[in-house]
Amino acid sequence: MITYLKLLLMAIFWGGTFVAGRSLAQTVGPFSAAFFRFAIASVFLVFLLRRVEGRLTWPEKSQIIPVLFLGLTGALLYNFFFLKGLKMIEAGRASVIIANNPIFIALFSAYFFKEHLNLVKVIGIIISVGGAIIVISRGKVFEVLQSGLGLGELYIFGCVASWVAFSLIGKAVMENLSPLRSVAYSSIAGTLFLAVPAFLEGGLSFLHYSLLEWANIFYLGFFGTVLGFLWYYQGIRKIGPTRAGLFINFVPISAISLAFLFLGEPVTISLLIGTLLVSSGVYLTNRPAK
């Protein structure tokens, strides 16, 4: 019961990152916000790593390049696109687009790792992508096909591309590293990558940040990164990846609900239909084959 509660809270925390990110992106530069997010996360992850696994060691030479790529894709690129996109489009819409991450991971896993795509998975992919198109177009599908995507949506698709790369690299890295150690190493690497662009952005002059800005940064670092990932991997260990992964379908629902409550974003019919289709498609794509 505790495991299921943690996974539900994980989904709520990850949904909340869209609200915190949307608020933060209006006043703080993307590199600066991401730097402090992962600096905070790294401190807690190192503490957890020492407590859970008993020791903190440097990656082996063969692991250094993959870990650096994890930091580059999962921290620097993902968060740059995430915060730039959220400055332009609503948190709820962004969350539904990013909810397609498992769809693209499945597609690229089939290509690179030769994982099998059966008919049910293909149907799931089509349904999920269709749902994303409905959300992006606000229900006016033919208009968006003619006019193309807006800049905000393109940034959010940059998030999807970055996360797919992070996940595929992580799939190889975690053959030799525990999930917690992989996340900790990638968080530290990401913090180092982000330091220079954050400095050039002027964001390291952190004394002028408001209490709300610091609260959003801390939320992204602790609840969105440390606690979310820790409870997700605990759930995988307790009940398996298939059942634990189903809780990710609650992330866009959580984001839309929280964005309505805290940001006053409207909940439209196209957003609800798109969310239902995306969640259904993700479920079909990731359900175990019988």
C-alpha positions, 0 to 999 in steps of 0.5 A, a space after each residue: 500500500 505504501 508503495 502505491 501511495 509513493 508512486 501516486 505522489 511521484 506522479 503528482 510531484 512530476 505533474 507539479 514540475 510543470 506548474 513550478 516550471 511555468 511560474 519560474 520560466 517567466 522570471 528566471 533564465 532557463 540555464 540558471 533555473 536548471 543549474 540551481 535545480 540540479 545543484 540542489 538535487 545533487 546534494 540530496 542525491 549524494 547523501 542518499 547514495 551514501 546512505 542507500 549504497 554505503 559508499 560514493 565512488 567515481 564512475 569507471 573510465 568506461 562509464 565517464 563518457 556515457 554519464 556525461 551524455 546523461 548529464 548533457 541530455 537529461 539535465 542541460 538540454 531537457 531543462 533548457 527546452 522545458 523552461 523555454 517551452 513553458 515560458 510560451 505555452 501552458 503547463 497542462 498542454 506541455 505535460 500532455 506533449 511530454 507524456 508521449 516520451 514512452 511512445 518515442 522511447 518504444 519506437 527508438 528502442 525498436 530501432 536501436 535495440 531491436 525490441 519487438 513492436 506488436 500490433 497492440 503497441 503500434 495501435 497505442 503509438 497511433 492513438 497517443 500521437 493522435 492525442 498529442 496532435 489534438 492537444 497541440 492544435 487545441 482541437 483544430 487539427 487541420 489548421 495546425 497541419 497547415 500552419 505548423 507548430 509554434 515555437 513553444 511546442 517545438 521547444 517542448 518536443 525538444 524535451 521529448 527528444 532530449 529525454 528519449 536520448 537520456 533514456 536510451 543512453 541510460 538503458 545502456 549505462 544501467 547495465 553496470 550502474 544502479 538507477 540511483 547511482 546513474 541519476 546521481 552521476 548524471 545530476 552532478 554532470 548536468 550541474 557542471 555543464 549548466 554552470 557556465 551558461 548559467 554564469 553567462 546568463 547572469 543567473 548566478 547572482 542569486 541574491 535577487 531571487 524572490 522567495 517564490 522563485 527559490 520555492 519553485 527551484 527547490 520544488 524542481 530539485 527536491 520533489 521533482 528530481 530527488 523524491 520523484 526518481 527515488 520513489 519511482 525506482 523503489 516502486 520498480 523494485 517492489 512491484 515491477 516496471 510494468 505496474 510502476 510505469 502505469 503511474 506515469 499516466 497520471 502525470 499529465 492529469 496531475 499537471 492539468 489539475 494543478 495548473 488549473 488550481 494554481 495558475 488558472 489555466 482552462 481545462 478545455 475539451 480538446 485538452 481532456 480528449 487529448 490527455 485520455 488518448 495519450 494516456 491510453 496510447 502509452 498504456 497500450 504501448 507499454 503493457 506486457 505482451 501476453 
